[in-house]
Amino acid sequence: MKILLIGQGIAGTMLAWALHQRGVQVRIADGSLPGNASLPAAGIINPVTGKRFVKSWRLEEFFPAAKHAYQALEQFLKVPVWQPHPILRLLGTAEESNDWAARCALPDYADYLGERRDAGAWQPFIKPGLSYGVIHQAARVHFPNLIGRFRQWALESGMFENKVMDYDAIPGIAPDYDAVVFCEGFRASENPFFPELSWQPAKGEALLLRLQNAAHITDMLKKTMTLVPMGEGVFWAGGSYQWHYPDLLPSEAERNFILRHVDEMLAAPFEIIGHVAGVRPAVKDRRPYIGASKKHSNLFIFNGLGTKGALLAPYWAEHLAAHLLQGLPLDAAVDTKRSGAGA
Ligand SMILES: Cc1cc2nc3c(=O)[nH]c(=O)nc-3n(C[C@H](O)[C@H](O)[C@H](O)COP(=O)(O)OP(=O)(O)OC[C@H]3O[C@@H](n4cnc5c(N)ncnc54)[C@H](O)[C@@H]3O)c2cc1C
């Protein structure tokens, strides 16, 4: 079987891996286009999210699939990918602390949430007057290591081409393959083979900060923003959300927005050493899009990973691989034919 993937962010990478594992002859084309979501992302997997501290959708299925796939890729590519780090959750108000305590008391949350008296290694760096919780079973997936090294391996194996694929050329190319799968991130909103799908792309930005004497910190830190240790005292700080934006570049307004929220967390001085931006391929009902084009039966889409590509990509890549190779039915929750997917 021979399959062409268009786009190699986290979606294309994990699908290429799932297909390669099954013996498929995979070809990948990625044009390194601006606005890619995966490269500026921190790759955080946070099992309990939102203002009300609710467990992520189908976490018990997706988390083991993610851990397994990323650890296998880490072995295969010989580069750090799966980095488990607890999240120190800063609780700013009495209401937040009460909600946290209530969640901690639920048996379903016992494996994920805990209470903390102090901020541990973060203590000298953070604002006084906050209380703390801890989120267990959280991780950071090192997207740049994974995607970069996978691309290098694919290039050396003759599987990868650095090329922007033109939609007009697809009908001429598609008959050479058993399937062509679009994994093109937010650019899918322009894809003429899936005109019925609706999108809510969300631009996001993040800063890279250097804190003096903080190289030993390993926990992530979260309030409105998340700080993720990247090594050597550098922290990823983000991310912001914009549904309307003039371009794909980092902006002054979002820099100030992130800094305002970082200032609510940190008492220690820091230096800004980087600023990144990308566009999340988000969908109104917050479910991935997987399915075949209504116009061409061997054109498929694997997209809509929204804000949670790190957690979702491995499970759904396996799911799509099983659909393409064994004809297993698509889960109705992600099928592009579901109600609510249309524009
Ligand atoms: C600031 C920020 C922070 C984030 N933080 C997190 C986080 O902590 N945890 C998490 O899970 N998620 C996070 N996300 C979301 C996550 O990044 C996305 O869910 C995920 O990266 C989407 O991956 P993708 O492969 O679908 O798209 P992308 O990563 O955008 O990849 C699409 C690829 O397709 C290529 N392409 C497009 N069209 C063509 C074409 N015609 N021809 C050739 N190539 C093409 C592009 O060059 C690109 O490389 C964050 C996103 C942002 C922006």
The ligand as a MOL file (V3000), in Angstrom:
LIG
                    3D

  0  0  0     0  0            999 V3000
M  V30 BEGIN CTAB
M  V30 COUNTS 53 58 0 0 0
M  V30 BEGIN ATOM
M  V30 1 C 1.3180 28.9640 20.7610 0
M  V30 2 C 0.7270 27.5830 20.7180 0
M  V30 3 C 0.8310 26.7730 21.8370 0
M  V30 4 C 0.3130 25.4770 21.8040 0
M  V30 5 N 0.5200 24.6780 22.8970 0
M  V30 6 C 0.0890 23.4020 22.8570 0
M  V30 7 C 0.3720 22.5210 23.9280 0
M  V30 8 O 1.0420 22.8910 24.8970 0
M  V30 9 N -0.1080 21.2360 23.8570 0
M  V30 10 C -0.8190 20.7920 22.7810 0
M  V30 11 O -1.2120 19.6390 22.7650 0
M  V30 12 N -1.0920 21.6080 21.7500 0
M  V30 13 C -0.6610 22.8780 21.7600 0
M  V30 14 N -0.9310 23.7130 20.7220 0
M  V30 15 C -1.7930 23.1890 19.6420 0
M  V30 16 C -0.9840 22.2530 18.7410 0
M  V30 17 O 0.1640 22.9340 18.3560 0
M  V30 18 C -1.8340 21.7800 17.5600 0
M  V30 19 O -2.9090 21.0020 18.0300 0
M  V30 20 C -1.0280 20.9210 16.5950 0
M  V30 21 O 0.2630 21.4070 16.4520 0
M  V30 22 C -1.6880 20.8210 15.2230 0
M  V30 23 O -0.8420 20.0490 14.4310 0
M  V30 24 P -1.0960 19.8230 12.8780 0
M  V30 25 O -0.0840 18.8310 12.4420 0
M  V30 26 O -2.5250 19.5390 12.6300 0
M  V30 27 O -0.8150 21.2500 12.1750 0
M  V30 28 P 0.5580 22.0230 11.9270 0
M  V30 29 O 1.5060 21.8040 13.0340 0
M  V30 30 O 0.1950 23.4330 11.6160 0
M  V30 31 O 1.1930 21.3260 10.6480 0
M  V30 32 C 0.6770 21.4950 9.3580 0
M  V30 33 C 1.8110 21.3200 8.3520 0
M  V30 34 O 1.2640 21.2370 7.0490 0
M  V30 35 C 2.1190 21.8830 6.1490 0
M  V30 36 N 1.3080 22.2560 4.9730 0
M  V30 37 C 0.1170 22.8990 4.9530 0
M  V30 38 N -0.3450 23.0070 3.7010 0
M  V30 39 C 0.5580 22.4060 2.8910 0
M  V30 40 C 0.6410 22.1790 1.4850 0
M  V30 41 N -0.3130 22.5990 0.6470 0
M  V30 42 N 1.7210 21.5350 0.9960 0
M  V30 43 C 2.7060 21.1070 1.8220 0
M  V30 44 N 2.6710 21.2930 3.1620 0
M  V30 45 C 1.6180 21.9270 3.6930 0
M  V30 46 C 2.6870 23.0570 6.9180 0
M  V30 47 O 3.9330 23.4690 6.3820 0
M  V30 48 C 2.8000 22.4730 8.3390 0
M  V30 49 O 4.0880 21.9800 8.5990 0
M  V30 50 C -0.3900 25.0060 20.6750 0
M  V30 51 C -0.4790 25.8110 19.5450 0
M  V30 52 C 0.0700 27.0870 19.5560 0
M  V30 53 C -0.0150 27.9400 18.3180 0
M  V30 END ATOM
M  V30 BEGIN BOND
M  V30 1 1 1 2
M  V30 2 1 2 3
M  V30 3 2 2 52
M  V30 4 2 3 4
M  V30 5 1 4 5
M  V30 6 1 4 50
M  V30 7 2 5 6
M  V30 8 1 6 7
M  V30 9 1 6 13
M  V30 10 2 7 8
M  V30 11 1 7 9
M  V30 12 1 9 10
M  V30 13 2 10 11
M  V30 14 1 10 12
M  V30 15 2 12 13
M  V30 16 1 13 14
M  V30 17 1 14 15
M  V30 18 1 14 50
M  V30 19 1 15 16
M  V30 20 1 16 17
M  V30 21 1 16 18
M  V30 22 1 18 19
M  V30 23 1 18 20
M  V30 24 1 20 21
M  V30 25 1 20 22
M  V30 26 1 22 23
M  V30 27 1 23 24
M  V30 28 2 24 25
M  V30 29 1 24 26
M  V30 30 1 24 27
M  V30 31 1 27 28
M  V30 32 2 28 29
M  V30 33 1 28 30
M  V30 34 1 28 31
M  V30 35 1 31 32
M  V30 36 1 32 33
M  V30 37 1 33 34
M  V30 38 1 33 48
M  V30 39 1 34 35
M  V30 40 1 35 36
M  V30 41 1 35 46
M  V30 42 1 36 37
M  V30 43 1 36 45
M  V30 44 2 37 38
M  V30 45 1 38 39
M  V30 46 1 39 40
M  V30 47 2 39 45
M  V30 48 1 40 41
M  V30 49 2 40 42
M  V30 50 1 42 43
M  V30 51 2 43 44
M  V30 52 1 44 45
M  V30 53 1 46 47
M  V30 54 1 46 48
M  V30 55 1 48 49
M  V30 56 2 50 51
M  V30 57 1 51 52
M  V30 58 1 52 53
M  V30 END BOND
M  V30 END CTAB
M  END
